[in-house]
Amino acid sequence: MRGNETGAAPDRLRAPRGVWGEFGYLEDPSGPSLVYLYEDGAGSEAQARFTRVAKFVEDLRARVGAGRPRIDVHGFELVDAPSAVGDFWCEEEVRGTYYPELQELALELTGGRRAYVFDHLCRRREAGRPPLTFGRAGDGSHPAAVGRVHNDYSERSGASRLGKVICGEHERRSSDAYCIVNVWRPIVGPIVDTPLALCDAATVHARDMHACEIRYPERNGEIAVFTDSPRHRWSYASEMRATEALVFKQYDSRVNGVPRFVPHAAFDLPLRDDDAPLRQSIEARCLVTFD
């Protein structure tokens, strides 16, 4: 996860502490800031353009003890988090069993007072492993792995999320300090196909981050995309198991002394077996209040 390489030669695809992978960075921040997440809606409007950049992605398992990333310093953390859920593709079971588990986990890691899980999404890598984009081919109804470097919220959309999650006026007023975390895990492990990589928030400058409108068939939203920087330091967890989770910041209303945004993206593992199982994963977003 160090450096700013423009190519990854075969003899250096693997290293003792990690691998090389390619990530989709925003090509021109002065260009269009719009992305359609379904094919039929694009029409003639110009969309944001992305370019593939090779980066070294450090294996979190090589970082032990005090060197392991922490959510309050780097913006993310790898944790052991077994779940009682038997079928992550079952909406009822996820909401009834998994959501309470995530609330407890989010409060433990952030030190917050209340936690609200407000959505989740299951993803499956496409058969044939086409080039990684925003993972929304066709009508956008089958989410897949996202290979473009992004954060699920921009400054503006993160600030507006509190009022959408917490309805009571008194509770909103007493929750000025809050964050949104994403809890990501394999549905089936270990992952040997297309893992998730996270960029250390401490290596990301505000000028690297750019608001981008996203359009679905039924609604619009705003995320953040990123331009490349040699400072960016990337990590992933090798052969991640379904009993583990990556917990990372998507937004923090506090502006001093805390990680606020964590760029992330999937990447295809180099030297992967052709018959490697396609990655299946679930991600859930949780709003945590501190006051």
C-alpha positions as CSV (number, residue, x, y, z in Angstrom):
1,M,0.0,0.0,0.0
2,R,2.9,2.3,-0.4
3,G,4.0,4.3,-3.4
4,N,2.6,5.6,-6.6
5,E,3.5,3.1,-9.3
6,T,2.2,3.3,-12.9
7,G,2.8,-0.4,-13.6
8,A,3.1,-3.7,-11.8
9,A,5.6,-6.1,-13.4
10,P,4.9,-9.8,-13.0
11,D,8.0,-10.4,-10.8
12,R,6.8,-8.0,-8.2
13,L,3.1,-8.9,-8.0
14,R,3.7,-10.5,-4.7
15,A,5.9,-9.4,-1.8
16,P,6.4,-10.7,1.7
17,R,4.2,-8.0,3.2
18,G,1.6,-7.6,0.5
19,V,0.7,-7.6,-3.2
20,W,0.4,-5.2,-6.1
21,G,-3.0,-4.3,-7.3
22,E,-4.7,-1.8,-9.6
23,F,-7.2,0.8,-8.5
24,G,-9.5,3.2,-10.4
25,Y,-8.6,6.8,-9.5
26,L,-10.4,9.9,-10.8
27,E,-8.6,11.0,-13.9
28,D,-9.5,14.7,-14.1
29,P,-11.1,16.5,-11.1
30,S,-11.9,19.5,-13.4
31,G,-14.0,17.3,-15.7
32,P,-17.5,15.8,-15.2
33,S,-18.5,14.9,-11.7
34,L,-21.3,12.4,-12.5
35,V,-21.6,8.6,-12.6
36,Y,-24.6,6.5,-13.6
37,L,-24.9,3.3,-11.7
38,Y,-27.1,1.7,-14.4
39,E,-26.4,1.4,-18.1
40,D,-29.6,2.6,-19.7
41,G,-29.7,6.0,-18.0
42,A,-26.4,7.5,-19.2
43,G,-27.6,8.9,-22.4
44,S,-25.4,11.6,-23.9
45,E,-24.2,13.2,-20.6
46,A,-20.5,13.1,-19.9
47,Q,-19.4,11.1,-16.9
48,A,-16.4,11.2,-14.7
49,R,-13.4,9.4,-16.1
50,F,-11.2,7.0,-14.1
51,T,-7.7,5.7,-14.7
52,R,-6.1,2.5,-13.4
53,V,-3.1,3.0,-11.1
54,A,-1.0,0.2,-9.6
55,K,-0.4,0.4,-5.9
56,F,1.3,-1.7,-3.3
57,V,-1.3,-3.1,-0.9
58,E,0.1,-4.2,2.4
59,D,-1.2,-7.3,4.1
60,L,-2.8,-6.4,7.5
61,R,-1.6,-9.7,8.8
62,A,2.0,-8.5,8.5
63,R,1.2,-5.6,10.8
64,V,1.1,-6.9,14.4
65,G,0.8,-5.4,17.8
66,A,1.0,-1.6,17.9
67,G,1.5,-1.5,14.2
68,R,-2.0,-2.7,13.4
69,P,-4.3,0.0,12.1
70,R,-6.9,1.4,14.5
71,I,-10.2,3.1,13.6
72,D,-9.4,6.1,15.8
73,V,-6.0,6.7,14.1
74,H,-6.1,5.2,10.6
75,G,-9.8,5.1,10.1
76,F,-10.2,1.4,9.9
77,E,-9.7,-1.8,11.9
78,L,-9.7,-5.6,11.2
79,V,-11.6,-7.4,14.0
80,D,-12.7,-10.9,14.9
81,A,-16.5,-10.7,14.8
82,P,-18.2,-14.1,14.5
83,S,-21.9,-13.8,13.7
84,A,-24.9,-15.9,14.5
85,V,-26.4,-15.3,11.1
86,G,-26.9,-18.5,9.1
87,D,-27.8,-16.9,5.7
88,F,-26.5,-13.4,4.9
89,W,-28.7,-13.3,1.8
90,C,-31.8,-13.5,3.9
91,E,-33.1,-10.0,4.5
92,E,-35.1,-10.9,7.6
93,E,-32.3,-12.7,9.3
94,V,-29.8,-9.9,8.6
95,R,-32.1,-7.3,10.0
96,G,-33.2,-9.3,13.0
97,T,-29.9,-10.9,14.0
98,Y,-27.0,-9.1,12.3
99,Y,-28.1,-5.5,12.9
100,P,-28.0,-5.8,16.7
101,E,-24.6,-7.5,16.5
102,L,-23.3,-4.6,14.4
103,Q,-24.7,-2.0,16.8
104,E,-22.7,-3.6,19.7
105,L,-19.6,-3.8,17.6
106,A,-19.7,-0.2,16.4
107,L,-20.2,1.1,19.9
108,E,-17.3,-1.0,21.2
109,L,-14.9,0.3,18.5
110,T,-15.9,3.9,18.4
111,G,-16.8,4.6,22.1
112,G,-20.2,6.0,21.0
113,R,-23.4,6.1,23.0
114,R,-26.0,5.0,20.5
115,A,-25.8,3.1,17.2
116,Y,-28.3,2.9,14.3
117,V,-27.7,0.4,11.5
118,F,-29.6,1.9,8.6
119,D,-28.8,-0.2,5.5
120,H,-26.8,-3.1,4.2
121,L,-25.9,-4.5,0.8
122,C,-24.7,-7.9,-0.4
123,R,-22.3,-8.1,-3.3
124,R,-21.1,-10.8,-5.6
125,R,-18.1,-10.7,-8.0
126,E,-19.3,-11.1,-11.6
127,A,-18.6,-14.3,-13.4
128,G,-15.7,-14.0,-15.8
129,R,-14.3,-11.2,-13.6
130,P,-14.8,-8.2,-16.0
131,P,-12.8,-5.0,-15.3
132,L,-13.7,-3.5,-11.9
133,T,-15.8,-0.3,-12.2
134,F,-18.6,0.7,-9.9
135,G,-20.1,-2.8,-10.0
136,R,-23.5,-2.0,-11.3
137,A,-23.9,-3.5,-14.8
138,G,-27.2,-3.7,-16.6
139,D,-30.1,-2.1,-14.7
140,G,-27.9,-1.8,-11.5
141,S,-29.9,-4.3,-9.5
142,H,-27.1,-6.8,-9.0
143,P,-24.3,-5.0,-7.0
144,A,-20.8,-6.4,-7.6
145,A,-17.3,-5.5,-6.5
146,V,-16.4,-1.8,-6.9
147,G,-12.9,-1.1,-8.2
148,R,-13.0,2.7,-8.2
149,V,-11.5,4.5,-5.3
150,H,-14.4,6.1,-3.4
151,N,-16.0,6.9,-0.1
152,D,-19.7,6.3,0.3
153,Y,-20.3,9.9,1.5
154,S,-19.1,13.3,0.6
155,E,-18.8,16.1,3.1
156,R,-22.3,17.2,2.1
157,S,-24.1,13.9,2.0
158,G,-22.4,12.7,5.2
159,A,-23.7,15.8,7.0
160,S,-27.2,15.2,5.8
161,R,-27.4,11.6,6.9
162,L,-28.1,12.3,10.6
163,G,-31.6,13.8,9.8
164,K,-32.4,10.8,7.6
165,V,-31.5,8.2,10.2
166,I,-32.7,9.8,13.4
167,C,-36.2,11.1,13.2
168,G,-36.8,12.6,16.7
169,E,-36.1,16.3,16.9
170,H,-34.8,16.2,20.5
171,E,-32.5,13.2,19.6
172,R,-31.1,15.0,16.6
173,R,-30.4,18.1,18.6
174,S,-28.4,16.1,21.2
175,S,-26.4,14.2,18.5
176,D,-24.2,16.9,17.0
177,A,-21.2,14.6,17.2
178,Y,-21.6,11.5,15.1
179,C,-19.9,9.2,12.7
180,I,-20.9,6.7,10.0
181,V,-19.0,3.4,9.9
182,N,-19.1,0.6,7.4
183,V,-18.8,-3.0,8.5
184,W,-17.6,-5.2,5.7
185,R,-17.2,-9.0,5.8
186,P,-17.1,-12.0,3.5
187,I,-20.3,-14.0,3.2
188,V,-18.1,-17.1,2.4
189,G,-14.5,-17.2,3.2
190,P,-11.6,-17.2,2.8
191,I,-11.6,-14.6,0.1
192,V,-9.1,-15.5,-2.6
193,D,-10.6,-13.6,-5.5
194,T,-11.3,-9.8,-5.1
195,P,-10.6,-8.5,-1.6
196,L,-11.5,-5.0,-0.3
197,A,-8.6,-2.6,0.2
198,L,-8.6,0.4,2.5
199,C,-6.5,3.6,2.3
200,D,-5.1,5.0,5.5
201,A,-7.1,8.2,6.3
202,A,-3.9,9.8,7.6
203,T,-2.4,9.6,4.2
204,V,-5.3,11.3,2.4
205,H,-5.3,15.1,1.9
206,A,-8.5,17.1,1.4
207,R,-7.4,18.1,-2.1
208,D,-7.5,14.4,-3.1
209,M,-11.2,14.1,-2.4
210,H,-13.9,15.2,-4.9
211,A,-17.7,15.1,-4.6
212,C,-19.4,13.1,-7.3
213,E,-23.1,12.8,-8.1
214,I,-24.3,9.2,-8.6
215,R,-27.6,8.4,-10.3
216,Y,-29.7,5.3,-9.8
217,P,-32.9,4.5,-11.7
218,E,-35.0,5.7,-8.7
219,R,-32.9,8.3,-6.9
220,N,-29.7,10.4,-6.9
221,G,-27.0,10.7,-4.4
222,E,-23.5,12.0,-3.8
223,I,-20.3,10.2,-2.9
224,A,-16.6,11.1,-2.9
225,V,-14.1,9.9,-5.4
226,F,-10.3,10.5,-5.3
227,T,-7.4,11.5,-7.4
228,D,-4.1,9.6,-7.0
229,S,-1.4,10.7,-4.6
230,P,2.0,9.1,-3.8
231,R,1.1,9.5,-0.1
232,H,-1.8,7.0,-0.2
233,R,-1.1,3.9,1.8
234,W,-3.2,0.9,1.1
235,S,-4.0,-2.3,3.1
236,Y,-6.0,-5.5,2.8
237,A,-6.5,-8.7,4.8
238,S,-5.2,-11.8,3.0
239,E,-7.6,-14.7,2.9
240,M,-10.2,-12.9,5.0
241,R,-12.6,-15.2,6.8
242,A,-16.3,-14.9,7.3
243,T,-15.7,-14.6,11.0
244,E,-13.7,-11.4,10.5
245,A,-14.9,-7.9,9.7
246,L,-13.3,-4.7,8.4
247,V,-14.8,-1.7,10.2
248,F,-14.0,1.7,8.7
249,K,-15.1,5.3,8.8
250,Q,-17.3,6.7,6.1
251,Y,-17.9,10.1,7.7
252,D,-17.3,11.9,11.0
253,S,-18.9,15.2,11.9
254,R,-16.0,16.0,14.1
255,V,-13.3,17.9,12.2
256,N,-10.3,17.9,14.5
257,G,-8.1,15.0,15.5
258,V,-10.1,12.1,14.1
259,P,-10.1,10.2,10.8
260,R,-13.1,11.3,8.8
261,F,-13.1,9.5,5.4
262,V,-11.5,6.2,4.3
263,P,-11.1,5.7,0.5
264,H,-11.7,2.1,-0.4
265,A,-12.0,-0.2,-3.4
266,A,-11.9,-3.8,-4.4
267,F,-9.0,-5.2,-6.5
268,D,-8.2,-8.4,-8.3
269,L,-5.6,-10.5,-6.6
270,P,-2.5,-11.1,-8.8
271,L,-1.6,-14.7,-9.7
272,R,-5.0,-15.9,-8.7
273,D,-6.2,-19.4,-9.6
274,D,-8.6,-19.3,-12.5
275,D,-11.1,-21.4,-10.6
276,A,-10.9,-19.3,-7.4
277,P,-14.4,-18.8,-5.9
278,L,-16.1,-15.5,-6.8
279,R,-16.1,-13.2,-3.8
280,Q,-19.4,-12.7,-1.9
281,S,-19.6,-10.0,0.7
282,I,-22.0,-8.0,2.9
283,E,-21.5,-4.4,4.0
284,A,-23.6,-2.5,6.5
285,R,-23.6,1.2,7.5
286,C,-24.1,2.3,11.0
287,L,-24.5,5.8,12.4
288,V,-23.0,6.3,15.8
289,T,-23.7,9.2,18.1
290,F,-21.4,10.4,20.8
291,D,-23.4,13.0,22.9
